[in-house]
Amino acid sequence: MRSKACFGDIFLAYRLQRARSTKAFASRQSATRTTSSHLSLGSRQCLCDHHVGSLSYCNKHTLRRQHVDRNTTPKAASDATDGHSQEEEEATRLASQVGSSLAAANAAVAKDAADESIANPRDVSAKEVSPTGKRWKRRWTIIGLCFIAFMLCNMDRVNMSIAILPMAKQYGWDTATIGIVQSSFFWGYLLTQVAGGVWADKFGGKRVLSFGVIWWSMATALTPLAASLGLPVLLVMRACMGVGEGVAMPAMNNLLSRWVPVGERSRSLALVYSGMYSGSILGLALSPHMVATLQWPSVFYVFGFIGIFWFLAWERNASSSPAVDDKISKEEKEYITSQTITQREGTKVPWKQILSKRPVWALILSHFCHNWGTFILLTWMPTYYNQVLGLDLMKSGFYSVLPWITMAIAANVGGWVADAMVARGVTVTRVRKIMQSIGFLGPAFFLTQLSKVTTVRGAVLCMMACQGLDACSQSGLYSNHQDIAPRYSGVLLGMSNTAGVLAGVLGTAATGMILKTGTWDDVWRVAIVLYLVGTVIWNLFSTGEQILD
């Protein structure tokens, strides 16, 4: 805009110098001064820097001409006219030079702008690949569907923690039997952790997650029939349900490693994992009412059939990666590709190399220490409220919901905080260690307080704080698989989650055994010790840097 203004003024000056009438010339010169007074500083600087001498020369001749018109005789005026012609030619030549110089200056400005665009290509392409554009992104669809899948995952899992109370009365189970029934889910869950990661890397996360959801939904719906046939059949059915849910985490991790740029990783994983917390909230909130009005089998029938609707939506809208997706825009595909590691289906897994890395073992052991306490709270919380605090089924379910609400909120807040820290230059390693240390030490502290509180309010607040701080682990160890081995993140999550599931199997069963002869304080002490051990291992040996290509 400044260049255009500058050019207009110079061209006007040129026309003014060509004027034959002194009065018209003077009038136009006045207009020119008025217009020039409104020029931007850059335009006036352009005139002053390049052509102040030329314009001063033109003005000097203008004054001479005005003087001649007023004071010369006709003969002198005739002589002056010839001189004026020469002066006009001189002014024309000068104005032409001014215009040529200005054109060259405009060309230089254009060149500088082009050079600036080349030097800063991100600015030029920002509209094309900006991750914050207003248009709905395909990766958001994948993340949203994964969120719903994980919500269903925990809805189908926690309904047993509510239904187990009337089932135990109906079938005459003691606490040890309850512990075995609760842990039987993890038998199958344990089997498919590594296998789920291998399958996801080989066949794509979409197919594996489809299989998982439809499989565990069928097993959930068949649970009442299995219970009526006897305890062994129920245990097998719960294990089959675990087989389906066991592939969910590795498949999801594989999908997000392909779909989510590194700068969005923590909050995207936190959002998906908060689907599990949301599922726990819904499951624990709805199950008591359904048991009270429709009997306990209803929670398995209803929750199981919801998975079918998710399966239909997933098959229609999901893809394993942007490379094979036919609905993604070219701009978004280019943006994701530039921000993620290229994955290759069917790649041979370097098992020896993976198992030789200390950060891998730090991740596996820390996952075990973390999940011991997490799964105890997941499966035994309603029973704790019922046995220790004397709450009935409805109140136990209600108060069990509150810690999961805290967890869902804290997981997403922690994800945004972790990504903000990375964006501000904090190393990924430091961010992962900080977030996971909070996820270990926070629950450990509040579990120590449970033995000191005697009121329902105090116990619920301790549980809420414990679960809320535990959620910071989503930006700690649960995000670390994609940090250290993005190409094998599904396999690595399967390995570490196998250790985590083993903690669930042992911790859930051990809790039932401990409660036969001990107290809940004994249960919490074991979890606290493992939280502290996990903190030491994680801070000594973990890393946020890529260690496997």
N, C-alpha and C positions, 0 to 999 in steps of 0.2 A: 504494500500500500504506500509505503514511503517512497519507493522508487517511482511509482506512478505519479505521485504528487510532484516529485522533483522534475520528472519529464514534462509534466504539464506546465510548470512554471517556466522552464527553459524555452519550450515551444512558444509560450505566450510572449516571452521576452524577444524571441526572434520576430514574431509578427509585429511587435511594437516598433522594432527598429526599421521595419519595412514601411511603416506608415508615412505617407506623404504630407499629411496635415499635422502641423505642429500642435494645434489644440487637441486634435484627436489623439496624437501621440502622448501628449501630457496627461490627458484623461485616462488613457489606457495604462500609462505608467503608474498613475495613482492607484488604479484598480489592482495592478500587479503588486504594488507595495502592500495593499490591504490583504490580498490573497496570501502574500508571502508571510504576513504577520501571523497567519493561522497555520503555517506549516509546522510540522513536528520538528523537534530539535534535530532529528536525524536528517530531515530534508534540508533544513537550513545549513546544517554542517556540510552536506553534500555540495551545496552551492558555494559555500565559503571556501572549502578545502580545494576544490578543483578549478573554480572559475571566477573567483572574486576579482582577479585582475582584469579579466575580459569584460565582466559586467561593469566594472568601474570605468573602463575605457568607453564603453557604450554610453554610460550616463554622462561622461565628460563631453562627448560629442553632442548629446542631446541639449545640454546647457548652451553650448556654442551655437547650436542652430537656433535656439530660442532667442539668443542675443542678436543674431544676424537679422532675424525676421523683424525685430523691433527697431533697430537702429540703422540699417543700411538704406542707401538710395536705390532706386530701381536698377541703375547700372550695377551698383555694388551687389544688389540682390541677385542680378543675373549672374554675376561672377560667382556669387556665393552658391547659386543653384548648382553650377558645375561642381563646385567643391562639395555640395551636399550629395550629389550623385556618387562622388567618390567615397564620401563618408558612409552613404547607405550601402555601397558595395562592401566597404570594410566591415560594417556592422553585420551585414548578411553573412560574410565569411566567418566572422567571429561566432555568430549564433550557430552557424553550421558546425563549427568546431566544437562548440558547447554540446550540441545535440549528439555528435559522434562520440564525444567523451562520455556523455551520460549513457549512451547505448552500451558502450564498453563496460561502464560501471555496473549497469543492470545485468549484463552477461556474467560479470565476475560474481555478483550477488547470487545469481542462479547457480553458478558453479559451486560456490561455497555451500549453498543449501544442499546440493546433490552430494557433495563430499561429506557433509554432516550426516545425511541419511545413510551413506555407505558405512561411515564410521560407527553409527549407532543403529544397526539393523533391527534391534529389539523394539526401538521406538516406531519404526516403519511398520513392522509386522504385528504390533501390539493388538491392533483391531482384529487381525486374522486369527491369532493364536491365544489371545488373552483368556486365561482360565476364569476370569471374573466377568465375562460377558453376560448379558441379560438372557440370551437364548438358553433354553434348557439343554444340558449336556448329556450325552449318552452315558458317560461314566456315572452320572448321578442316578440314572435308572438302575444300573448294575448294583451300585451301593445300596439303593433303596430296597431292591429285591433281596439282597443278601441280608439286610437288616430284618426284613420280614421272616426270612428263613430261620435266622437265629432266634427271633422271637418265638416262632413255632417250636424250635428246638427246646427251649427251656419251658415253654408251656406244657409240652408233652412230658418233660422230665419232672417238674416240680409237682404236677398233679398227684403223683404217687405219695409225696410227703404229706399231703392232706388226706388222700384216700386211705393211706395206710392205717390211720386211727380206727375208722369203722371196719376196715378189713381185718385188722388184728382182733377186734372184738368178735367179729363174725366167725373167724377161723381159729380163734384161740391161740394166737401167736404171742410169745414172750419177747423181751427186748432183743435177745440174741437173734431170734428168727427175723424180727423186724430189720435188724442190721444186715442180715444175709439177703433179704429181699431187696433192701435199698441198694446194696452193693452189687447185686447181680447185673444191673444195668451196665456197670463198668467192666464186667467180664468181656462183653462183646465190644464195648467202646474201646477197650485196650487193644483188641485184635486189629482194628482197621486204621489206626493212627498213621503208622508208617505206610501201610498199603494205600491209604487214601491219598497221601502225598505223591506216591509213585504213580498212581493212576491219574491224578490230576495233571502231573507234569507230562504224562504220556498221551492221555486222551483229551485233556482240556478240562478246566474246572467246571464248565457248564454241565457236561454229561455226568460227572461224578457227583455234583451237588444235586442234580435231578434224581439220580439213583438214591442218594442218601435220604432226601426228604420223603419220597414216595415209600421207601422201605420202612423208615421209622414211623410214618403215619399209619401204615397198615398194621405194624406191630402194636402200636398204641391202641388202635380200635379193637384189636383181638385180645387185649389184656384181660377183660372180664371173663371171656370164655376160657382162657388159659387158667385163671384163678379157680374157676369152678371145677376144672379137671384135676386139680391138685397142685401142691407146692412145687414139685419138680417141673411141671409143665409151665407154671408161672415164671420160674427162674429162667427157663430156656427162652420164653417169650420176651422177658425183660432184657436178656442178653442179646436177642435178635434186634431189639430196638436199639441197643447200644451199638450194634454193628452199623446201622444206618446213620446214627448221629456221629459216629466216630470219623466219618469221612468229611463232615461239614467244615471243620476248622481248616484242615489242609487244603480242601477245594477252594474255600473262600480266600485263604491266603494266596493261593496260586492266582486266582482271579484278580485280586486287588493289586498284586505285584505287576500285573500286565496292564491294568486299567487306570491305576492311580499314580500321578506324578509324585516324586519324592517330597515336594513341598507341601503336599496335601495328605501325606501318609498317616501321620499320627491322628489327626482329627477324623479321617475316613475310617481307620481301624477302630477308633474309639466309638464312632457312630454305629458301626456294624456290631461291635461287641455290646453296645448298649441295647441292641435288640434282644440279647439274652436277658439283660436285666429287666427290660420291658416285658419280656415273656414271663419272667418270674413274677413280676407285679401282677400281670393279668391272670396268670395261673393261680397264684395264691389268693387273689381277690375274688375270682369267679368260682373257684372250686368249692369253697365252703357252702356257698349259696346253692350250687348245683347238687351237692351231696345232701343238703338239708331238704331240698324240694324234689329232686329227681332220683335220689339214691346215688351211691358212689360210682356205679358203672357209667353214669352219664358223662363224667369228666373225660373218660377215655374215648367214648364214642364221638362226642362233639369235637374235641381237640384233634382227634385222629383224622376226621373227614375234612377239616379245614385245609390240611396239607394238599389235598387234591386240587383245590382252587389255586393255591400258590403254584403248583406244578404246571397248570395250564398257562398261567401268566408268564412263568419263567421260560417255558419252551417257545413262547411267541416273541418275547422281548429281549432275551439274553444271548450273549455270545461269549466264547471263551477268551477272546482278545479283540482289540480294535482292528487287527489285521484281517480278521475273518468276518467282521461285522459289516453288514450292508446298509445300516441306518446311520452310521456315524458320519459327520461332516469331514471333509478333507482337512479343514483347519484344525479341528479337534484331534484328529488322528495324528497329524504332524506334531502337534503340541505334546501329546502323550508319548509318542515315539521318541521325541527329543529329551524327555524327562524320565524315561524308564529304561531298564535293561531289556534288550531284545531276548525274547524267550524262544526256545526251540523245542517243539514237541518231539518226544522220542529220544531225547538226549540221554546218554548213559550216565548214571549217577556215580560220581567218584567217591564211593563209600570210604575207602581207605583215607583219602585226603580229608574228608569231612570229619572222620573220627579222630584224626591226628591233631585237630585244632583245639587249643585250650578254651577259647571263647565258646565253642560248641558245647563242651562239657559244662562250662559255667552256666550256659543257658539251660541245659538239660537238668542239672542238679537244682538250679534255682526254681525251675518250673515245678519240680517235685515238692520243694519246700513251700512254695506258694500255694499249690493246690490242696495240700493237706488241710489247711485251715479253711480254705474257700469251700471245698466240698462238704466239710462237716457242717458249716453254716447253711449251705444250700439244702442239705438233706435232713438235718436234725433240728433246725430252728423251730418249726411248729411244735415238735415234740418237747423241746426245751421250755417253750412258753407254757405248754400244757402241764408238764410234770413239775417244773420248778416254780413257776409263777401262778399255777392253778387256773389258767385260762381255758375256757371251753373251745370247741372247734372253730366257731365263728370268730371269736376274738383272737385266737391263735393265728388264723389266716390273715386277719386284718393287720395285726402287729408285725407279721412276717413280711408284709408288703413294704412297710416303711423303709427298712434298710436298702431294699432294692431300688426304691425311688432315689434315695441318696446316691446309690451307686451309678444309676443311669445318668444323673446330672453330673456327678463328679468325673465320670469317664470322659464326657464330652468337653467339660471345662479343662480337664487335664490334657486332652488332645490338642486343644487350641493353644494352651500355654506352652506345650512342648514344641509345636510348630513355630510359635512366635519366638521362642528362644533360639531355635535353629536359624530363623530368618534374621535375627539380630547378631548372628555370628558365633553363638555358643556352639561348641562342637557337638556332634551327634552323640559321641561317647559320653560326654558329661551330662547331656540331657537325659539319656537313657539311665544313667546311674542315679541321677537325682530323683527321677520319677519312680524308679523301682525301689529305691531306698524308702521313699514315702510309702509305697505299696507294701513294704515289709514291716517297717517300724511302727507305722500308724496302727494297723490291726493288732500288732503285738502289745502295744501299750494299752489299748482299750479292752483287750481280752483280760489283762491283769486287773482291770477295774470291775469286771463282772462279778468277781467273788466278793466285792465290797458293797455292792448295791443290793438293796432288799425290796425295792419298789419296781412296779411294772414300768413306770416312766424312766427310771434310771437305767434299767436293763435295755429298754428299747433304744434309748439315746446312745448307749454304749455300742449296741449292734449297728445303729445307723452310722456312727462315726467309724466303726471298724470296717464296714462294707464300703463306705464312701472313700476312705483313704486307700483301701484295697484296689479300687478302680483305677488308681494312678498306674497300676501295672500294665494297663492297656497301652500306655505310652512308654513303658519300660520294656520288660522282657517280651511282651506280645508283639511289639513293633520291631524287635531286634532281628527276627528271622530274615526280613527283607533287607535289613541293613548289611548283615555280614555275608549273606548268600542269596542275593535276589533271584538268581537263576534256579536255585534249588530250594526256594523258600517253602514250598509245599512239603517237600520231603523233610526239611529241617523242622518245620512245625510238627509234622507227624512224629518225629523222633522225640522232641522235647515234650509234646503233649502225651506221648506214651508214658513218660515218666510222671507227668501230671495226673494221668488217669490211674496209674499204679498207686499214686498217693491217695486218690479218691477211693479205690478199692480197699486198700489197707486201712485208711483213716475211717471210712464209714463203718467197716466191719469192726475195727478195733474199738470204736466208740461204743458200739453195742456191748462188746465184751467188758470194757472198762466199767460201764454203768451197772453191770451185774454185781460187782463187788466194790466199786469206787463211786466217785462223785463227778459232777460236771466240772469242778475245779481241776480234777485230774485230766479231764479231756482238754481243757484250755491250756494247761501247762505244756502238754506235748506240742500243741500247735505253736505256742509262743517260742519254744526252743527252736523249732524248725524255721520259724520266721527269722530269728536271729542268725542262725547258721546260713540261711539263704542270703542275708544282707552282706555277710562277710565274703562269701564266695563271689557274689555278683560284683562287688566293688573291687575285688582283687583281680579278677580274671576276665570280666566282660569287656566288650568293645562295641563301638558303633560304626567302625570302619569296615569296608568290604574286605573279607579274607578269602573268599572263594569266587572265582570267575564263572 
